[in-house]
Amino acid sequence: MSRILIVEDEPAIALALGDDLTLEGYEVEVVGDGDAASRAARERPYDLIVLDVMLPKKDGFDVCREVRRAGVRTPILMLTAKTQEAEKVMGLDVGADDYLTKPYGRHELRARVRALLRRAAPDAAGTVRLGDVEVDLGRAEVRRGGERVELTALELKLMAAFVTARGRVVTRQQLLDAAWGADIAITERVVDNQILNLRRKIEPDPAHPRFIASVRGLGYRFDG
């Protein structure tokens, strides 16, 4: 189930949008101001952000700019009542992936959401390339310089979780749930040890990781 963050300060619009996307089968979270939006986008994993431009505390352009500077690659669909071309260009320049002008049709919004989610998904073969490293989720294997890298089953599950949440922060608890299961009682330190092992196998310089970044106080972010 794809997770969507809706950023909208008008309660009636937020409710209608949330209900519609929930009926479409998405998991939805709603926040009503720019500060909350920026914080949520940087701290929690989403598959898509639907972002209104006119917001209290911080407008949508500033939110988009902040999350992109923080390395978050989650697709962003900006919503605005403004029709000037300059506003649309500005939204795309600060990092939005698509732009929809109010009032919009329900079917068009759904189509834009589906298109952005498809675009952000791994390719049809489930393959992600990180320099000379190739992660092939379809075949459940990793190759480095064309040579297969032996990963344990746990390491493969962690890689799959990272690829799925590409560009977003993933907490240690989320990694525990993905790789070990929600009912397994082990410490989060075990996750850190597994990440160290994984970095040794895929990072050019494990001491200064490029792909699996630590996010202090939160967890990790996959920047592949």
C-alpha positions as CSV (number, residue, x, y, z in Angstrom):
1,M,0.0,0.0,0.0
2,S,1.5,3.4,-1.1
3,R,1.7,6.0,1.6
4,I,0.7,9.6,0.7
5,L,1.3,12.8,2.7
6,I,-1.4,15.4,2.0
7,V,-0.5,19.0,2.9
8,E,-3.6,21.1,2.8
9,D,-4.7,23.8,5.3
10,E,-8.4,23.9,4.2
11,P,-10.1,21.3,6.3
12,A,-12.9,20.6,3.8
13,I,-10.5,20.1,0.9
14,A,-8.1,18.0,3.0
15,L,-10.9,15.8,4.1
16,A,-12.3,15.3,0.6
17,L,-8.8,14.6,-0.8
18,G,-7.9,12.2,2.0
19,D,-11.2,10.3,1.7
20,D,-10.8,10.0,-2.1
21,L,-7.3,8.7,-2.0
22,T,-8.1,6.3,0.9
23,L,-10.9,4.9,-1.3
24,E,-8.4,4.4,-4.0
25,G,-6.5,2.1,-1.7
26,Y,-3.7,4.5,-0.4
27,E,-2.6,5.0,3.1
28,V,-3.0,8.7,3.8
29,E,-1.7,11.2,6.4
30,V,-2.8,14.8,6.4
31,V,-0.9,17.9,7.8
32,G,-2.1,21.5,7.7
33,D,0.9,23.8,7.7
34,G,4.3,24.1,6.1
35,D,6.4,23.5,9.2
36,A,4.6,20.2,9.9
37,A,4.9,19.2,6.2
38,S,8.6,19.8,6.0
39,R,9.2,17.9,9.3
40,A,7.0,15.0,8.3
41,A,8.6,14.7,4.8
42,R,12.1,14.6,6.2
43,E,11.4,12.2,9.1
44,R,8.9,9.7,7.8
45,P,8.7,7.6,4.6
46,Y,6.1,8.4,2.0
47,D,5.6,7.3,-1.6
48,L,4.1,10.6,-2.7
49,I,3.5,14.1,-1.3
50,V,0.5,16.1,-2.4
51,L,1.5,19.7,-1.5
52,D,-0.7,22.8,-1.6
53,V,1.3,26.0,-2.3
54,M,-0.7,28.4,0.0
55,L,0.0,27.2,3.5
56,P,0.4,28.8,7.0
57,K,3.8,29.2,8.5
58,K,5.7,28.2,5.3
59,D,4.5,28.0,1.8
60,G,4.7,25.0,-0.5
61,F,7.7,26.3,-2.4
62,D,9.7,26.6,0.8
63,V,8.6,23.1,1.9
64,C,9.6,21.6,-1.4
65,R,12.9,23.4,-1.4
66,E,13.7,22.3,2.1
67,V,12.9,18.6,1.6
68,R,14.9,18.5,-1.6
69,R,17.9,20.1,0.1
70,A,17.6,17.4,2.8
71,G,18.0,14.7,0.1
72,V,14.4,13.5,0.1
73,R,13.4,12.2,-3.3
74,T,9.8,11.5,-2.7
75,P,7.7,12.6,-5.7
76,I,5.8,15.9,-5.0
77,L,2.6,16.9,-6.7
78,M,1.9,20.6,-6.1
79,L,-1.6,22.0,-5.9
80,T,-2.4,25.7,-6.3
81,A,-5.2,28.1,-7.3
82,K,-2.7,30.2,-9.1
83,T,-2.7,29.9,-12.9
84,Q,0.4,32.0,-13.8
85,E,3.0,30.1,-15.8
86,A,5.7,31.7,-13.6
87,E,4.2,30.0,-10.5
88,K,4.3,26.6,-12.2
89,V,7.8,27.1,-13.4
90,M,8.9,28.0,-9.9
91,G,7.3,24.9,-8.4
92,L,9.1,22.7,-10.8
93,D,12.4,24.6,-10.3
94,V,12.4,24.0,-6.5
95,G,11.9,20.3,-7.0
96,A,8.2,19.5,-7.6
97,D,7.6,16.6,-10.0
98,D,4.2,17.7,-11.3
99,Y,1.8,20.6,-10.9
100,L,-2.0,20.7,-10.8
101,T,-4.1,23.9,-10.8
102,K,-7.3,24.2,-8.7
103,P,-10.0,23.6,-9.3
104,Y,-9.0,20.1,-10.6
105,G,-11.1,17.1,-11.5
106,R,-11.0,14.1,-9.2
107,H,-10.2,11.7,-12.1
108,E,-7.3,13.9,-13.2
109,L,-5.8,14.0,-9.7
110,R,-6.1,10.2,-9.4
111,A,-4.3,9.9,-12.8
112,R,-1.5,12.2,-11.8
113,V,-1.0,10.3,-8.5
114,R,-0.9,6.9,-10.3
115,A,1.6,8.3,-12.9
116,L,4.0,9.7,-10.2
117,L,3.9,6.5,-8.2
118,R,4.6,4.4,-11.3
119,R,7.5,6.8,-12.3
120,A,9.1,6.5,-8.8
121,A,8.9,2.7,-8.6
122,P,11.9,0.5,-9.5
123,D,12.1,-0.4,-13.2
124,A,10.2,-3.4,-14.5
125,A,13.2,-5.7,-13.8
126,G,13.4,-4.4,-10.3
127,T,17.0,-3.3,-10.9
128,V,18.8,-0.4,-9.2
129,R,22.3,0.7,-10.1
130,L,24.7,2.3,-7.6
131,G,27.9,3.1,-9.3
132,D,29.4,-0.3,-10.2
133,V,26.9,-2.0,-7.9
134,E,23.7,-3.5,-9.4
135,V,20.8,-4.5,-7.1
136,D,18.5,-6.9,-8.9
137,L,15.4,-7.4,-6.7
138,G,13.7,-9.6,-9.3
139,R,16.6,-12.1,-9.1
140,A,17.3,-11.4,-5.4
141,E,21.0,-10.8,-6.0
142,V,23.6,-8.0,-6.0
143,R,26.5,-7.6,-8.5
144,R,29.5,-5.5,-8.1
145,G,31.6,-4.8,-11.2
146,G,29.6,-7.6,-12.9
147,E,30.6,-10.1,-10.2
148,R,27.9,-11.5,-7.9
149,V,28.1,-10.3,-4.2
150,E,26.9,-12.9,-1.7
151,L,24.3,-11.4,0.6
152,T,22.5,-13.2,3.4
153,A,18.7,-13.5,3.3
154,L,18.5,-10.7,6.0
155,E,20.8,-8.4,3.9
156,L,18.6,-9.0,0.8
157,K,15.5,-8.1,2.8
158,L,17.2,-4.9,4.1
159,M,18.2,-4.0,0.5
160,A,14.7,-4.5,-0.7
161,A,13.4,-2.2,2.2
162,F,15.9,0.5,1.3
163,V,15.1,0.4,-2.5
164,T,11.4,0.6,-1.7
165,A,11.9,3.6,0.5
166,R,14.5,5.2,-1.8
167,G,15.4,8.7,-0.8
168,R,13.4,8.6,2.4
169,V,14.3,8.1,6.0
170,V,13.7,4.6,7.3
171,T,13.6,4.0,11.1
172,R,15.4,1.0,12.7
173,Q,12.0,-0.3,13.8
174,Q,10.8,-0.2,10.2
175,L,13.8,-2.1,9.1
176,L,13.3,-4.6,11.9
177,D,9.7,-5.2,10.7
178,A,10.8,-5.5,7.1
179,A,13.7,-7.9,7.6
180,W,12.9,-9.8,10.8
181,G,9.2,-9.5,11.2
182,A,7.0,-7.4,13.4
183,D,6.7,-10.0,16.2
184,I,10.4,-10.7,16.6
185,A,11.9,-9.3,19.9
186,I,15.5,-8.2,19.1
187,T,17.3,-4.9,19.8
188,E,17.7,-2.2,17.3
189,R,21.5,-2.6,17.7
190,V,21.2,-5.7,15.6
191,V,20.0,-3.6,12.7
192,D,23.1,-1.4,13.0
193,N,25.4,-4.4,12.8
194,Q,23.6,-5.7,9.7
195,I,23.9,-2.3,8.1
196,L,27.6,-2.3,8.7
197,N,27.9,-5.6,7.0
198,L,25.9,-4.4,4.1
199,R,28.0,-1.3,3.7
200,R,31.1,-3.4,3.5
201,K,29.6,-5.2,0.5
202,I,28.1,-2.4,-1.5
203,E,29.9,0.8,-0.5
204,P,33.0,2.0,-2.3
205,D,34.3,3.3,1.1
206,P,32.3,1.7,3.9
207,A,33.7,4.2,6.4
208,H,32.2,7.1,4.4
209,P,29.0,5.6,3.0
210,R,27.5,7.2,-0.2
211,F,24.4,5.0,-0.5
212,I,23.2,4.0,3.0
213,A,23.4,7.2,5.0
214,S,22.9,7.5,8.7
215,V,20.3,10.0,9.9
216,R,21.1,10.9,13.4
217,G,18.3,10.1,15.9
218,L,16.1,8.7,13.2
219,G,17.6,5.8,11.3
220,Y,18.9,5.5,7.7
221,R,18.3,6.8,4.2
222,F,19.1,5.0,1.0
223,D,20.5,7.6,-1.5
224,G,20.9,5.2,-4.4
